[in-house]
Amino acid sequence: MPKSRVAISKGDDPDKMVAEVFALLGGVENLVRPKSTVVLKPNAGHPAAAETSVNTSPEFVAAVIREVKKAKPKDIIVAEAAAIGCDSMHVLDVSGIGAAAEAEGARLIDIKKEKDLINLPIRDARSDIKKVKLPRWLLEAEHLFNLPIFKSHASMVFTCALKNMKGVVQDLTHQQMHMTDLAAAMMDLWSVMRADLSIADMIRPAEGFGPHTTIPVDFGCVVASKDPVALDATACRMVGLGIENVQYFSAAAERNLGNFKEEDIEVVGRTVEEVHKDLWFPYLAGWETWPEYTFHASNACSSCESLVAFTMEKLKALGEYDKNAGCHVVVGSKRDDEMPQGVDPNNVILIGDCVKRFRGKGVGHWSAGCPPLEPHPLWVFIDREDHFEMEPDFRERMARDEKPWVEFIEKMRADRNADTE
């Protein structure tokens, strides 16, 4: 595979930075065909204001639209399928992306409301997702540009170019992807629905406990590449996140979707060293951070490890940490003799599909998925019962948990700021 080119621009003007990365990759006229349809896929998964960095920034989206218009396309569409249970148009409205896009003459489309869907088989699927339904107009568009924001993420350590494409599927497929190997399922999706170009919003990326409870950081960069794997790997190096901590890259390599090794990537514009700034990824904390619990985590993947770390902190926020002290947390593929012995089964929490076979054998309570849906491990601790599907009150319960969690994060942020002064 030839080297992948990744363009990095740094500054304080989104228009200039976007224009620069397009120029570094050959110019917008060479990347966009005249009279074509260009679909822009931002990260607009959850209803949150622009300043939170939960979603791609509206100023960035507008800057991309203005640059794309220079190539005189026929149509520019901003499309999204928001997170499970979220209304895409509402998210586009609350985030400011909708108004910014329409002000520039782009059309908005909610992918979840589309009825004319093509059922695409996935050849040699590495996950349980054997086919995916995608809108006909999306498949027929001449260009698909992926516009993620870089932020920490409980399920996958971080989200950027590769994970953002999960927002082109319907809710049912979205949920099914979490019930199998999510990293492999994402790469299966990329094998049939590939973006022509990924342009990452790293103007104010988010550290901390993303994807919802974010801590935005002034970083001032835009990063772009035709290779989403190379973009994500470069972004990780920019923020000090070791790629060995992320499950994406081995799954992408299996699919031969792009390059992640430094020697296989040509960085143009600014260098990684020029823009480097460490971000905080609390999901990577060691198990000794929570000594009141016993972790059985051999062979655990980074996705489940980060989700368990998130769960431990959220238990603290909800006043449930001390109540559940003494629990044994089992995560990762296990032999029977690696399971906790002589322990009250009620105090054994099973996380993820790797330990599915122990469910119902009287050895604990189980949270399904690979990795599980974000709140399910938390609720298994609190309810002491299995959680393996989306309950009718899923979003309502998440909303109830949010207020104490936000207060907890605000205190943690204040404490961290005080420590660094």
RAGI-V131906 format. One record per residue. N is the residue number from 1. D_LAST is the distance of its C-alpha to the last C-alpha in Angstrom with 2 decimals. Layout:
# RAGI-V131906
<<N;D_LAST> <N;D_LAST>>
This chain:
# RAGI-V131906
<<1;46.60> <2;45.64> <3;42.09> <4;39.97> <5;38.32> <6;34.82> <7;33.64> <8;30.01> <9;29.16> <10;25.86> <11;25.35> <12;24.85> <13;28.51> <14;29.80> <15;33.39> <16;32.89> <17;31.01> <18;33.65> <19;36.44> <20;35.06> <21;34.96> <22;38.46> <23;39.66> <24;38.25> <25;40.19> <26;43.43> <27;43.18> <28;43.55> <29;47.34> <30;47.62> <31;45.43> <32;47.05> <33;50.80> <34;52.40> <35;53.67> <36;51.78> <37;49.89> <38;46.17> <39;44.29> <40;40.51> <41;38.81> <42;35.24> <43;33.08> <44;33.90> <45;34.16> <46;32.67> <47;32.69> <48;29.20> <49;28.09> <50;27.16> <51;23.49> <52;23.01> <53;23.87> <54;26.30> <55;29.06> <56;29.68> <57;28.69> <58;31.75> <59;30.98> <60;31.09> <61;34.33> <62;35.86> <63;35.04> <64;36.80> <65;39.77> <66;40.11> <67;40.13> <68;42.62> <69;44.90> <70;45.47> <71;47.62> <72;49.80> <73;49.71> <74;52.07> <75;49.56> <76;45.82> <77;44.92> <78;41.53> <79;42.18> <80;40.34> <81;41.16> <82;38.25> <83;37.25> <84;39.95> <85;40.83> <86;38.92> <87;40.91> <88;40.20> <89;41.15> <90;39.01> <91;35.95> <92;36.81> <93;37.12> <94;33.92> <95;31.82> <96;33.32> <97;34.84> <98;38.33> <99;38.36> <100;36.77> <101;39.37> <102;42.30> <103;41.38> <104;41.84> <105;45.15> <106;44.20> <107;45.79> <108;44.01> <109;45.48> <110;44.65> <111;45.65> <112;46.18> <113;48.97> <114;50.97> <115;54.40> <116;55.80> <117;54.20> <118;55.27> <119;55.17> <120;54.01> <121;54.73> <122;52.10> <123;53.88> <124;52.94> <125;50.28> <126;47.75> <127;46.83> <128;49.01> <129;48.70> <130;52.09> <131;52.26> <132;50.16> <133;51.28> <134;49.94> <135;51.03> <136;53.91> <137;52.37> <138;49.20> <139;51.34> <140;53.48> <141;50.72> <142;50.68> <143;46.89> <144;44.00> <145;40.49> <146;37.61> <147;34.45> <148;31.74> <149;28.06> <150;25.88> <151;24.11> <152;23.63> <153;26.73> <154;27.73> <155;31.23> <156;30.72> <157;27.07> <158;26.87> <159;29.22> <160;30.21> <161;33.65> <162;35.70> <163;34.81> <164;35.04> <165;38.79> <166;39.23> <167;39.23> <168;42.78> <169;44.53> <170;45.97> <171;44.48> <172;47.01> <173;46.18> <174;42.45> <175;42.92> <176;45.29> <177;42.73> <178;40.47> <179;43.51> <180;44.03> <181;41.90> <182;39.46> <183;38.46> <184;42.17> <185;43.08> <186;40.65> <187;42.25> <188;45.68> <189;44.84> <190;43.72> <191;47.09> <192;48.93> <193;46.47> <194;44.61> <195;42.52> <196;43.62> <197;40.11> <198;36.58> <199;33.95> <200;30.45> <201;27.98> <202;24.65> <203;23.50> <204;21.08> <205;21.62> <206;20.39> <207;18.52> <208;18.45> <209;21.65> <210;23.94> <211;26.54> <212;26.37> <213;22.99> <214;20.96> <215;17.39> <216;18.11> <217;16.24> <218;17.17> <219;19.17> <220;22.11> <221;24.93> <222;28.44> <223;30.24> <224;33.99> <225;36.79> <226;40.23> <227;39.19> <228;36.82> <229;36.35> <230;35.25> <231;32.90> <232;31.20> <233;31.03> <234;29.55> <235;26.94> <236;25.96> <237;25.61> <238;23.49> <239;20.86> <240;21.24> <241;23.51> <242;26.43> <243;29.67> <244;31.15> <245;29.04> <246;30.87> <247;34.45> <248;35.29> <249;36.09> <250;38.85> <251;40.46> <252;40.36> <253;41.86> <254;44.66> <255;45.53> <256;45.19> <257;43.10> <258;41.03> <259;39.12> <260;35.82> <261;36.10> <262;34.37> <263;37.70> <264;39.32> <265;36.92> <266;37.07> <267;33.85> <268;34.64> <269;32.63> <270;29.08> <271;28.51> <272;26.31> <273;24.47> <274;23.85> <275;22.22> <276;20.61> <277;17.28> <278;16.69> <279;16.79> <280;16.35> <281;19.82> <282;19.77> <283;23.56> <284;23.73> <285;22.48> <286;25.19> <287;27.70> <288;26.47> <289;23.60> <290;26.36> <291;28.50> <292;30.54> <293;32.27> <294;34.49> <295;34.26> <296;37.31> <297;35.84> <298;37.90> <299;38.64> <300;36.20> <301;35.10> <302;31.54> <303;32.46> <304;33.40> <305;30.62> <306;27.98> <307;29.96> <308;30.18> <309;26.41> <310;26.03> <311;28.78> <312;27.24> <313;24.08> <314;26.32> <315;28.50> <316;25.58> <317;24.92> <318;28.65> <319;29.11> <320;31.35> <321;29.48> <322;30.98> <323;34.32> <324;34.65> <325;33.38> <326;35.95> <327;36.73> <328;37.62> <329;36.22> <330;38.52> <331;37.47> <332;39.02> <333;42.66> <334;44.24> <335;47.53> <336;49.14> <337;48.60> <338;44.81> <339;44.63> <340;43.51> <341;46.58> <342;47.64> <343;44.96> <344;45.66> <345;46.00> <346;44.25> <347;41.06> <348;41.15> <349;39.24> <350;40.47> <351;38.21> <352;39.79> <353;43.21> <354;43.18> <355;44.04> <356;46.33> <357;49.41> <358;48.33> <359;48.28> <360;51.14> <361;51.87> <362;50.53> <363;47.40> <364;44.66> <365;43.33> <366;42.60> <367;40.31> <368;42.14> <369;41.03> <370;39.75> <371;36.95> <372;37.57> <373;36.66> <374;33.06> <375;33.81> <376;36.83> <377;35.34> <378;33.43> <379;36.69> <380;38.64> <381;36.53> <382;36.90> <383;40.54> <384;41.79> <385;43.96> <386;44.12> <387;42.52> <388;44.11> <389;44.67> <390;43.22> <391;44.27> <392;45.42> <393;42.44> <394;39.87> <395;37.89> <396;38.35> <397;36.96> <398;33.94> <399;33.34> <400;33.64> <401;31.03> <402;28.54> <403;27.44> <404;26.10> <405;24.55> <406;22.63> <407;21.45> <408;20.37> <409;18.40> <410;16.68> <411;15.55> <412;14.49> <413;12.50> <414;10.76> <415;10.18> <416;8.86> <417;6.35> <418;5.35> <419;5.69> <420;3.81> <421;0.00>>
